[in-house]
Amino acid sequence: MELIVETKTGKVKGTEVAEGIYAWFAIPFAEPPIGNLRFKRAQPIEPWKGIKDCTTLGNDPIQFIGALPNENEDCLNLNIWAPKNAYKLPVMVWFYGGGFHYGFKNDPSYDGTNMAKKGVIRVNINFRLGPLGYYDFNQFGKSFDTNCALSDQIEGLKWVKENIEAFGGDPNNITIFGESGGGCAVYNLLASPASRGLFHKAIVQSGLPRLSGTRKFTKIIIPKFLDYIGIKPEKVAQLKNIDVAKIKEVGSKFYNDIPKLYEGIFMPGPFFGDDLLPERPWIAIKNGSARGIDVILGYNRDEGDTFVYSSEHVQAWFPSWDIVEKMLRNNSKEKYYKELKEAYSHFKTEYEQLSHFVTDYLFAIDLFRCANEQVNYGNVWVYRFDFVPHLYKQMNMGAVHAVEIPFALDTTDRGYFSYALKGTPKEQIDNIKNQINRAWINFVKTGNPNDDFITWPQYQSENGIVHIFDLTPSNQNIGVDERITHIWDEIGFLYDE
């Protein structure tokens, strides 16, 4: 393989980023979503003439948490890492997290170099965020499309499917994977009829399958955004021409304020109820949307630690039981409050109780719903990540949200998430990385995470065996307490149908 590759949309020139590893950055896979295409679904890229220089990282999506130097609405591009002599190698496509309002494919935490050294093709796909990618303005005007971000993800996968062979990849062995909001993307791609045939395996790291909602949910939350930006619903078309800097400014404030608007409400994200995403993931999976696809689904033991106190980047969703009570009261479900709180009373402190509540409510319950349905259509492995780096121990936190990223992606030496590893003994870091990253590579190559080093039984709803990633790995039956699952079955969806 050469650094200049001919794709079906044009020639691209890459660069050697490490010995024997080539990379192509910022390959456009869709038309720029600007002008008349703002708030429209991704459109296939028009072929270009000549050789496109893909040796620099290119644009990032507009961010609604913080800022990046290369933010731009024209952001629908992807990165590829491949071994120099790649031929028919398995392909891994990564979707970043960030609460639907932050994230970018160029983040060093998601660098694909080290995984490419292990004989896979790594791809990172950009997609639009916040109001530009996820907000349901379609309720006010049909000229606005729903699920633009999901359409970006699908269009990116189409480009990969059609072109990855030119980079030494196997178009018939594509695995999608992602964390948090990227994990939601993977759940939604498993559920979407439009993504059928574009990938063959999937890994979900700490996805939140129930996040966001149907039109009932978006009718509650999206008008609030219009209030913030000063546009009346009947004048929603003004959004198409407003300066993107204003959308970023208002969207950033809105995201930060969301937990204060309605107790326990989610940030706007994927919309359930259109042609791209007709149903919630576990319902679609129950109906066979992911037939024939093998999956790894997992979460971190102490996800809730991240969401019960405010930090520089996020407002706490559930800082006290009072917030939970108000959330239930807002939805006329207050009669369940005492029973729900009692289910966590065996934990000593309110912090511990709320952390476990959030971990169950936002991550574990729906993960097991999806796993229990997918076992009827494909092979399923379930994990929980329990390892706690030294820095988190010092902060009296556990295996928090996103802690597994540098281990799973083999980026313990780079990127934002690697900072949390300072002070952790190198042998511990290598131990955990060798477990989870090796399992991912095995799964991508063979369809099974196991080898002589890893023993991870397949998940069956009858046995409920979950693999524990820790210094001493184990396999345990650790499903969510049936009492808690039953309570949420009774409560149903909040602020939604």
Stockholm file with secondary structure:
# STOCKHOLM 1.0

chainA/1-497         MELIVETKTGKVKGTEVAEGIYAWFAIPFAEPPIGNLRFKRAQPIEPWKGIKDCTTLGNDPIQFIGALPNENEDCLNLNIWAPKNAYKLPVMVWFYGGGFHYGFKNDPSYDGTNMAKKGVIRVNINFRLGPLGYYDFNQFGKSFDTNCALSDQIEGLKWVKENIEAFGGDPNNITIFGESGGGCAVYNLLASPASRGLFHKAIVQSGLPRLSGTRKFTKIIIPKFLDYIGIKPEKVAQLKNIDVAKIKEVGSKFYNDIPKLYEGIFMPGPFFGDDLLPERPWIAIKNGSARGIDVILGYNRDEGDTFVYSSEHVQAWFPSWDIVEKMLRNNSKEKYYKELKEAYSHFKTEYEQLSHFVTDYLFAIDLFRCANEQVNYGNVWVYRFDFVPHLYKQMNMGAVHAVEIPFALDTTDRGYFSYALKGTPKEQIDNIKNQINRAWINFVKTGNPNDDFITWPQYQSENGIVHIFDLTPSNQNIGVDERITHIWDEIGFLYDE
#=GR chainA/1-497 SS CCSEEEETTEEEECEEEETTEEEEEEEECBCCCCGGGTTSCCCBCCCCSSEEECCSCCCBCCCSSSCCTTBCSCCCEEEEEEETTCCSEEEEEEECCSTTTCCCTTCGGGCCHHHHTTTCEEEEECCCCHHHHTCCGGGTCTTSCSCHHHHHHHHHHHHHHHHGGGGTEEEEEEEEEEETHHHHHHHHHHHCGGGTTSCSEEEEESCCTTCSBSHHHHHHHHHHHHHHHTCCGGGGGGGGTSCHHHHHHHHHHHHHHHHHHSTTCCCSCCBSSSSSCCSCHHHHHHTTTTTTCEEEEEEETTGGGGTSSCCSSCCCSCSSHHHHHHHHHHTTCGGGHHHHHHTTTTSSSHHHHHHHHHIIIIIIHHHHHHHHHHTTTSCEEEEEECCCCHHHHHTTCCSCTTTTHHHHTTCTTSSGGGGGGTTSCHHHHHHHHHHHHHHHHHHHHHSCCCCSSCCCCCCCTTTCEEEEESSSCEEEECCCCHHHHHHHHHHCCSSCC
#=GC SS_cons         CCSEEEETTEEEECEEEETTEEEEEEEECBCCCCGGGTTSCCCBCCCCSSEEECCSCCCBCCCSSSCCTTBCSCCCEEEEEEETTCCSEEEEEEECCSTTTCCCTTCGGGCCHHHHTTTCEEEEECCCCHHHHTCCGGGTCTTSCSCHHHHHHHHHHHHHHHHGGGGTEEEEEEEEEEETHHHHHHHHHHHCGGGTTSCSEEEEESCCTTCSBSHHHHHHHHHHHHHHHTCCGGGGGGGGTSCHHHHHHHHHHHHHHHHHHSTTCCCSCCBSSSSSCCSCHHHHHHTTTTTTCEEEEEEETTGGGGTSSCCSSCCCSCSSHHHHHHHHHHTTCGGGHHHHHHTTTTSSSHHHHHHHHHIIIIIIHHHHHHHHHHTTTSCEEEEEECCCCHHHHHTTCCSCTTTTHHHHTTCTTSSGGGGGGTTSCHHHHHHHHHHHHHHHHHHHHHSCCCCSSCCCCCCCTTTCEEEEESSSCEEEECCCCHHHHHHHHHHCCSSCC
//
